[in-house]
Amino acid sequence: MPNIKTILFIIFSLILFSCTEKFYTEIDEDVSILVVDGKITDDNGNPCEVRLFRTVKFTDDFSLEPERDAIVILHDDLKQTEILTEFEAGIYRSSSNEINGTIGHSYWIEIQTIAGDKYESTPEKMNSPFEINSIYGDEQIFITGENSKEKGVGIYFDATNQNNKASHLRWEYRESYEWHSPFKVEDKFSEDATTICFPVNDFPLINIYDASDLAKKEVNHLLTSEILQTEVKLEHIYLLDMHLYSTTRENYEFWENMKAINQTNGNIYDVLPANIQGNISSCENNCEVLGYFEASSVRKMKRFFTKNEFSLEFSDFDKSCEKFMKRYDMRTPPPPPDIYKIINSYQENTEMVYIVRWRYCYECNVIYPVNKPSFWP
């Protein structure tokens, strides 16, 4: 699912490689910024996680590297504390369940890096949840390009805050579906070749909604994923897995600013990462930091879909599996068999011409998981 690390990579790429103007001449590329992406929820199965990364370079090969061996301490308004454990490089999680996220209570974190730099977040109170009433599909026409339209299905949801006190939402979702390779072949490339796989797609999108103007905190017809008529996702069975967070106004504004940069297509003269105010600050006031530690209640829902639920006729053949041509110099080896299946070949002047298909069109395990993902019911 989307996280600040992914969003920041997109944002900084926009800043550095904008087609309208270069901004990196004003940025000290030697400054290392700590990036914090953390949350605590009322999901007792995995209540708290904090991801720490550090910017390495703003030009050429911009990247984010995990911040290892930090001390991350979770606090609540009941004066309880818990030291988070580094389960993976830069990823810290609660392990003892000393503090569970509870609606109506406040939470914050302290961070001390291995270099001795200290940071602290502003306490956030966990709001009551938005309950997901339903997830459903709605046939419509999508704009898929310049002056291009295509029929498809949008997957939407309705939700309600039952005590009418929370106003800001953020949602994440992922999809998985059963995919069948449309061609069979005898000369299998791998011993474990299979024609049935289960692709998984995460969406690095910022999805937020402000319901503060609504007298009744009930939201309807909010979009998650889109399935175009030319796609094969509904040929067998399609699964949407959704997480809906009830956030604070401050957290909403943080993501709203992140979204403004991510979707301006380079027009970011007045919105730079330095202007994005998260709730993390440096205790010494001389260390750069960007990010947010949020306290949000969460509700989850999964929903299966099939093409039989809709009147549209969806494609039963993945267009990416159409054959195509590759030209090679006579001295160049043929297309690698782990990537391409050679259907035909012939010489044309000083070139070898190969008619090929992608190998996954015969053995889907080349690029897709063969097992259902962990979130499949």
C-alpha positions, 0 to 999 in steps of 0.5 A, spaced: 500 500 500 502 507 499 507 510 504 510 516 504 517 513 502 513 511 495 510 518 495 516 522 496 520 519 491 515 521 486 514 528 489 522 529 489 522 526 482 517 532 480 521 537 483 528 535 480 526 533 473 520 538 472 519 540 464 518 547 466 523 549 471 529 545 475 529 547 482 534 543 485 539 548 484 536 551 490 537 545 494 543 543 498 544 536 496 548 534 502 543 535 507 540 529 509 533 529 511 529 524 516 523 521 513 518 519 518 512 514 516 508 512 522 501 510 524 498 507 530 491 504 529 485 501 533 487 494 529 490 490 535 493 485 530 498 490 528 497 497 532 503 501 531 508 501 525 514 507 524 518 507 517 524 511 518 528 513 511 533 518 510 534 522 503 541 520 500 542 525 494 537 530 491 540 529 484 542 524 479 540 518 483 536 520 488 534 515 493 531 513 500 535 509 505 533 506 511 534 509 518 537 503 522 538 502 529 534 508 531 530 508 538 523 509 537 519 510 543 511 510 543 507 514 548 500 515 550 496 520 554 495 514 560 503 515 561 505 508 558 511 507 553 513 502 549 520 501 545 518 499 538 522 493 535 526 494 528 523 488 524 526 490 518 531 495 516 528 502 518 521 499 519 519 499 527 513 495 530 510 494 537 511 487 539 509 487 546 502 490 545 503 494 551 500 500 548 494 498 543 490 504 539 484 506 543 479 511 540 479 517 544 486 517 547 492 521 544 499 518 542 506 520 540 513 518 538 520 520 540 526 518 535 533 518 537 537 516 531 544 512 531 547 519 530 544 521 537 539 526 533 532 526 537 525 528 534 518 528 537 511 528 534 505 532 536 500 528 540 494 526 536 487 524 538 484 517 535 478 519 532 472 515 532 471 510 525 468 511 519 464 504 518 464 501 511 457 500 509 458 497 502 463 496 496 460 496 489 461 496 482 458 502 478 459 501 470 461 508 467 465 511 461 473 513 463 477 518 460 483 514 458 487 519 454 487 525 450 480 525 447 480 517 449 474 514 452 473 507 455 467 503 458 469 500 465 467 499 472 469 503 478 469 500 484 466 505 490 464 505 497 460 508 502 461 509 509 458 512 515 461 515 522 456 513 527 457 518 532 457 524 527 464 527 530 469 525 525 470 528 519 476 526 515 478 520 511 484 517 508 483 510 504 488 505 501 486 499 497 490 493 493 487 488 488 488 481 486 485 477 481 486 470 478 490 471 471 490 465 466 496 465 461 492 464 454 497 460 451 500 453 453 507 450 450 510 444 451 517 446 451 517 449 458 522 454 461 521 453 468 520 446 472 514 449 476 511 452 470 504 454 471 498 458 467 494 460 473 497 466 477 494 471 482 497 478 480 497 483 486 497 491 485 498 496 490 496 503 488 501 509 490 495 514 490 493 519 496 486 518 497 482 523 502 476 526 503 473 532 507 466 531 510 467 537 515 461 540 511 456 535 512 451 535 517 451 527 517 458 524 517 456 519 511 459 519 505 457 515 498 460 513 492 467 514 493 472 511 488 477 506 489 480 502 483 477 502 476 477 496 471 477 497 464 473 493 459 479 491 455 482 488 461 482 481 463 481 482 471 474 480 471 475 474 467 475 469 473 475 473 480 477 479 482 478 481 489 479 488 492 482 489 499 480 496 502 483 500 509 479 506 511 482 511 516 479 516 520 484 521 521 485 528 524 484 535 521 492 536 521 493 529 518 488 530 512 492 537 511 498 534 511 496 529 505 492 534 502 499 538 501 503 532 499 497 530 494 498 537 491 505 536 489 504 529 487 498 532 482 501 538 479 505 535 474 511 540 475 507 546 477 510 547 484 513 554 484 509 555 491 509 548 494 515 545 496 517 539 501 520 544 505 513 547 506 509 541 508 508 541 515 508 534 518 507 533 526 515 531 527 520 536 529 527 536 531 528 537 538 535 540 537 532 545 531 537 543 527 536 537 523 531 536 517 525 532 518 519 530 514 513 526 515 507 524 520 506 520 525 498 519 525 493 516 530 487 513 526 482 508 527 481 503 521 476 499 518 477 494 513 473 490 508 474 485 502 470 484 496 470 479 490 467 481 483 466 477 477 464 479 470 457 476 471 455 482 476 455 487 470 452 488 463 459 490 460 462 485 455 470 484 458 476 482 454 478 475 455 484 476 452 490 480 455 492 485 449 499 484 452 500 477 449 499 479 442 505 477 438 510 483 436 517 483 432 524 484 435 530 486 430 537 484 432 543 485 429 546 478 426 551 478 431 547 479 437 544 473 441 536 471 440 531 474 445 532 471 452 528 465 453 526 467 460 523 473 457 520 472 450 517 466 447 520 465 439 514 464 435 518 465 428 524 468 425 527 470 419 533 474 416 532 480 413 538 484 410 543 484 415 538 483 421 535 477 424 527 478 425 524 475 431 516 474 432 515 473 439 510 474 445 512 475 452 514 468 456 509 470 461 503 469 456 505 461 456 508 461 464 505 466 468 509 465 474 515 468 470 512 475 473 506 473 477 505 470 484 503 463 483 499 463 490 494 467 492 496 473 497 496 473 504 490 478 504 485 473 500 480 470 504 
